[in-house]
Amino acid sequence: SQRTVTSLALIGAGLGIVLMVIRGLYALSFIEPLQLLTSGAEYESLYAIWKHVHGLTVYADHTRIPFAGSFYNWFYYVFYGEITKAVLSVLSLNDAWLPTITRLITATGMVYGTWITARLFLEFPGAGDDNLKRLGLAFAVLIFFGPMMGFFGIATQPDIWGFAFDVTSIYLFLRFYERQPLIGICLFWLFAYLAWSFKQIFVFSTGTVGLFLLLRRDWKMLGTLIILSVLAWGATLAIGTPQYVKNIVTFGGVTVSLAWSQLFRNLGNAGIKFLPLLLGLAGIGVAMARSNRRLGLIGDAVSSITSKTPDTHFGLALLGSIVTSILVIPASAKLGAAENYYFLLSFFLSLLLLSALAKISKNGAWQVTVSLPLSIGWLLHGLAVCLVLGGATGILSTRPQHVSMSSVSKCLMKKKLPGSVFIGHTYLSLPWMVPAEHHFVVQTNYRWDKPGGVEMEGGGIGGLIDQGYFATIVINGDTFDDSDLRRYRMRNEKCGSFNIFDRIDQ
């Protein structure tokens, strides 16, 4: 029954919130500044934001010493950097608190994103009955607090606020376009630009609405959107430094490698983590195939795009799903990519599911071909989250990283390492972890760039080691980046699992 479906959905969504809160409690503390990684190449963002806080150049050439990279768009660093700088100043905190502050900024974006998504799902014309509203609320929570969000919801990354702003742009477009088109387009453009200014891949909503206006033949509003978008993007690139333009347009020339294994891994993980959505859409497909509403739904979708109607949600959700799929599925095959590439796709597919469900419902009842797979999806989702909460699978806490990294950091500080230092661990290389002349927070793609033939200053880390550039080297092992460390002598003492090498001065 509908009541069973919505009950399972709300329980499953609630379990997702519990999981995220527990992970947040392990990753955040107001008593001590925790030093750990949550997801992805978080150290890159932490270092770039630290540079902004201290008035240093954020966009630098990653092929030159110290091989650090900043590849996200400008407003991400400004937004996080200015808030972080203000909090550090007002509370008189040292730089070690920077990760805590930036992760709280992300968590705030996760809460805001849930709120704006829930508003959209609860307000669209088809969401007239209470059961559909409850289901919409559950999907809003699932999108931002569910397993696919994972640790990204509490990580120093641009995805969450960029995603939330993209959802906001769609919400404002749907709310104002039919009644006040110009206001709708301008508000849409503003938040779509903010999403892009966080992470340049966020052009999904702009592409979706642009295609919608094209199919509707609303030339005036389409022209307005094109002019506003081109002027904003063009002005941003014109004002930015050449290095900024290079970094966000070509990612600084880093090696981009695609792999089928990466694509299938990400698609598989996303599917498992969004079972309620996929099974619900499968149920919709079966219901359409078994009824004469199949052609009616297709007609509704076409009508909501091409003609004036108070309900444009269904057609826009379909277009958004198509446009986003075309862009993100191939992109998710990139080495280093994760399920965060599918965030906006999950939003459009959820809106599509809810809109279609509202249209095929008869007399307020959902067909068993829809309610059964939806119930199974939410039940499996709840069980999967319980397995993570119980420690049977997945990761509940990264707090052990803090214990080990803090121990190594304190040990290295006591050694008072002389001169230029290289630490073969990106997080330990952050400025507040170990003092150094240069902080070699080496960008993630270095591992593929150097073997791929990208020319590095001094021959890269390995070349600098061979030249005796560093006075001290701290690495986990006895070789690094193809260097045999012949110009260095290993000390007897260690810091954790890290060996310390001193240069043999000649």
N, C-alpha and C positions, 0 to 999 in steps of 0.2 A: 504494500500500500504506500501511498504518498507519505504518510506519517512515518512509516518505517524507514523509507529512503532518507527523509530529511533528518530523522533522529540519528541514523548512522552517519550521515554527512556532518552534522554538527559535532558529534562525538569525535569523529575522525579529525575534523579541523581543530577541535579543542586539544586533542592529543599532540597535534603538530605544534600548537602554541606552547604546550608543556615542554616538548623536546627543545624548542628554540630557546625558551627561558632557561632551561637547565644548562644548555650549551653556553648561553650568555653569562650565566653565573660562574661557570668555570673559566671563561675567557676574559672576564672583566672583574675588576676589584677597585673599590674606593679606598682600600687600606694600603695597598702597595701597587706600584706600576708593574703590571704583568708583561713579561717579554716572551711572546710566543707567536707562532704563525697560525692563522685560521684557515686560509684557503688561497690558492693561486700564488702568484708572485707578489705577495703583499709587501715585501720589503722594498720593491721598486717604488711603490706609492708612498710608503713611509719616508723614504729618503727624499723623494721629490717634494713632499709636503714640508719636511724639515728645512729643505733649502728655501722654500717660499717663506716660511716663518722667519728665517734669518736673513732674508733679503738677497739670497744668492740666485744665480741663474738656474732656472728650472730646466729649460730645454737646452741640453748640451749634446755634443756629438758623441755617441756611444762607442765610436771606434777609437776614441782618444782617451788617454788616462783621465779618470779612473774607470772607464768603460761602464758607466752607469747610464740608464736610459729612462726617459720620460716620454711615453708614447700616447697618453690620453689627452683629451682636449683641455683647453685653458681654464674653463670655469670650474672644473673639478678641483684643480690645485688651488685656485683662488678661494673657492667656497670652503673647502676643508681647511686650507691654510689660514684664512682670516679668522675663522671661528676658533681654530686651535690656538692661534697666537693670542687672541683675546682671552681665552680661558686660562692659558698658561700665565698671562700677565696678571689678570684679576686675582687668581688664586695663588700666585707666586710659586708656581710649580716648575720643576726642571724638565728638561727634554725627555726624560725617561717616561713621562706621563703622556707623551704624544700618541702612542698607539691606543691607549685607553680612550682618549678624547675622540680620536678619529673613528674608532669603532662605535662609540656612542652616537656619533653623527650618522653613521650608516644605519644603526638600529632605529634611530628616529625616522629615517627615510623609509624603513620597512613598515613602521607603524602608519606613517602618512600614506604610503602606497596602498596598504590594506584598506584604509578609510576611504580613499578616493575611488578605489575599485569597487568597494561595497556600495558606495553611493551610485555609481553607474549601474551596477547589477540590480539594485533595488528600485531604481527610478525609471528604467526603460519601460515603454508602454505595455509590453507583454507580461511584465512582472506584476500582475494584478492580484494573484492569489498568494496567501500566506506561505504555502508550501514552496512555491517557486522562489519567494523572497528568502526563505530560510536556506534553500539550496544555493541561491546566489551569494548569500553571506558566507556559506561554507566554502564555496569556490574562491571567493575573494581572500579568505584566510589561507586556503590551500596554496594559492599562487605566491603569496608573500611569506608565509610561515611554514610551508610544506617541505617535504624532504628534498625536492628539487632546488629550493632556495638554499638548504643546507647551511654551511658556515658563511656563505656570502652575505647573509643578513646581518652578520656582526663583524664583517671584514672591512679593512680599509681598501675599498674598491669603488670605482665609479658606477658600477652596474645598477645599484639599487636606486639611487636618486635619478639617474638617467631613465631607468625603467618607470619610476613613479611619475616623472615629468611627461613621459610619452603617454602614459595612461591618462594623465590629466588633460593633455591636449585632445585626446579622443573624446573624453568626457565633455569638455567644453564645446567641442565641435558638434557633438550629438545634441547637446542641450540648447544651443543657440542657432545652429545653421538654418533650420527650417523657418524660424520666426524672425531672426535678425542675422541674415547671412554675413554681412560685413563684420559685425561684432564677433560672430562665430569663427570666421576665418582669421581675424586678427588675434584673437585669444588662442586659437589653435596654433597659429604660427609662433607666437611667443613661447609657449611651453614646448613645442616641438624643437625650437631653436635651443632652448635651455637643455633639453635632452641631448641634442647633438653636441652642445658645448661641454657636456660632461664626457661623452664618449662618441667619437665621430661615426661609429657604426650605427648609431640611433637615427636612421633616416627612414625607419619602417613606417611610422605614422604619416610622415610627409608623402612617401610613395603611395600609401594606401588612400589617403584623402585626395591626393592629386589625381589618381586613377578614378576615384569615385566622381570627382567633379568633371573629369573628361568624359566618362560614360554618361553622366547626366547632361552633358553639353552646357554646363554652366560656365561659359567662357569668361564672363566677367570675374567671377570668384576664383576660377582657375588662374587667370592672369594675375589677379591680386596676390594669390599664394606664391606663384612663381616669382613675381617681382620682389616680394618681401623676402622670400627664402634666398634668392640669388644675391640680393643686396646685402643681407645679413652675413651669409657665408663669405661673399666676396670681400666685404669690409673687414671681417675678422681676419681673413688671410692676408689682406693688404696691410693691416696694422701690425700683424705678428711679424716676428723676426724670421729671416730665412731658415734658421734651424727649426723654429716652431713649425713652419709650413712643411718642411721636409719630414719632420717627425710624425705629424698627424696625417699627412697625405700619403706618404710612402713608408711610414713607420721607420723613418731614418735609413731605409734601405736594408732592413734586416732580412734574413733568409726566411722565406715563407714556404713551409713544406706541408703538403697535404698527404694524408694516409687513409686508406680505406678502413684500416683497423681502428683509427681514432674516430672516424665517423660512426662506425657500427657500435663502438663502445659508448659514445655519447648518446646516440639514439636509443640504445638499449637501456642505459641508465635513466634517461628521461622518461622512457615508456614505463619502466617499473615504478618510478617515483610519481607518476601521474596517472595511475590506473583508473581512478574514478572518471577522469576526463575521457580517456581513450575508450573505456568500456561504455560510457554514456553515449559517446558519438557512434560507437558500433550499434548500440541499441536504437538510436535514432535512425541509422541507416536501414536496419531490419524493419523498423516500423514503417519507414517510407516505402520499402520494397513490397510490404504486405498490404499496403493500403492505396487508395486512389489519391492520397495526398502527395504522392511523389511529384507529379507534375505541378501540383498546386504549390508545393514548397519552392520548387524551382521558379515558378512564376512569381511567387512572393518575393524571392530574392532579387529577381530582375526588376520587379516593380519598385522595390524599395531603393534601388539604385537609379533607375532611369526616370522616375516620375515623382512629383511632389507627394509626399506622404508623411504623416507624423511619426512613422516608425521606420527609420533608416538603419536601425541597429543590425538587423539580420543581414542585409546586403553588405554593409560596411564590415561586419565581422567576417563574412565570407571572403571579401576582397583582402582584408587584413591577413587572414590566414594564408591565402595564396601568395601575396606579396612577401610576407615575412618568411614563409617556407622557402621560397625561391632564393632569398638572400642568406638565411641563416643555416640551412641544412648543408650546403656546400662549404660555407665558412667554418662550420663546426668540425670539419675534417682536418683543420690546421693542427699541427702538433702543438700541444700546450693548451688547446681549447677544452672547455668543459661544458656542463649543462647550462651554464649561465647564458649561453647563446640562444637558448630556447625560452627565455623568460617572457618576452613579448608574444611569442607564438602561443604560449600557454594561455595568455590573457585573451587573445583573439579567438582561440578555439573554445575557451570557456564561454565567452559571449555568444559565439555561434551555437554552442550546445543549449544555452539557456533560451536564446531567441527561438531556436527550432523547437525546443520542448514546449514553449508557450504556444507555438502555432499548431502543433499536432495534438495538443490536449483537447479532449472533447468533454464538455460538461464538467470541467475541473478534474477529470480523472486521467492519470497517465497509464498508457498501455503497459502490460506486463513485459513486453519485449524491450521496454525502456527502463521501467522501474527495477526489474530483476538484475540486469547487468550493472546499473547504477549502484544498487545495494551491494552487489558482490564487489564492485570496485572500491567502495568506501569501507567495506568490511576488511578486505585485504590490505587497504591502506592503513587502517587502524591497527591490524595485527603486525604489519611491518614496523610501524612506529613503536609499538610495544616491545618488539624484539630489540630495537635500538635502545630503548629506555632500560630494558633488562640486561643490556650488555652482551646479548647473544650475537649481534652483528653491528656493523657500522662503527662510527666514532662518536662517543658522547663527550669526551673532554680532551683538550690539547694542553691542559695544565702541566703535565709532566715535562713539556718542553721548557716551561718557565723555570722549573727547578734545575734542569741540566744547563740551560743557557746562562742563567744567573750565576751558577756555580763557576762555569768556565770564565764568564766575564769578570767576576771578582778575582779569580785566580790570575788572569792576565793583567789586570790592573795592578796587582801586587808585584808583578814581575817588573813593572816600569820599563816596558820594552823600548829600546832606543831607536831614534831615527824613523825612517819610513817603514811602515809595517804592512804586511799583507796577511789577511786572515781568510783562509779558504772556506768561509761560511758566510753567506750573504747577510743573515740577520745579525751575527756577531760583528759584522763590519759596520753596522749602523753607528752613527756618531756618539750616541749616549752609551753604547755598550763597551767600546774600547777606544780610548783616545788614539788618534793617528794623524799623520800629516795629510794623507789622502784617504778617503773612505771608499774602498773598492767594493761598493755594493753592485756587483757585476750584473748587468742586465740579463734576463732569462735566456734570450736568444743567442747569447754568446756561445753556448754549447753547440749551436748549429751554424752560427755565422762564421766562426773561425775555420772549421773544417770545410765550410761551403765556399771559402775563398775570399771572404770579406777582409780587406786589409786592415789590420789593427796597428795602432801606434806602438813602436818598439817590439813588434812581433807578438803583441798580446801579453797576457800574464806570463805564459811560459817563456817568451822572449825576454821579458824584463827580469825574470828570475835568472836566466842564463847569463844576462849582463851584470848581475849583481846589483840591480836597482834597489832592492829592498835590503834594509839593515836586518830585519827580522821577518821570518815567515812562520805562520802558525797554520798547520794543516792536519787533517785527519789521514795520516798515511806517510809515505816517504817519497812521494812524487806528486807533481801537479802540472796539469796542462802540458804534458809531454816533456817536462823538464826533469832532469835527474838530480837537480839541486847539488851539482858537484862543487859549486862555490860556497856551499853552506855546511855547517856542522851542527848536528842535532844535540840538544841539551839532554842531560840525563833525566831532568824533571819534566813532567807533563802537566797539562791542565785538562782534566777529564780524559777524553780519548784523543786530544789534540797534542801533536808533537810540536816542539818549538825549535826552530833552526836559526842560528846566528850566521851572518856573513863572515867568511874567512877573508879578512882584509889583507891585501897583498901590496 
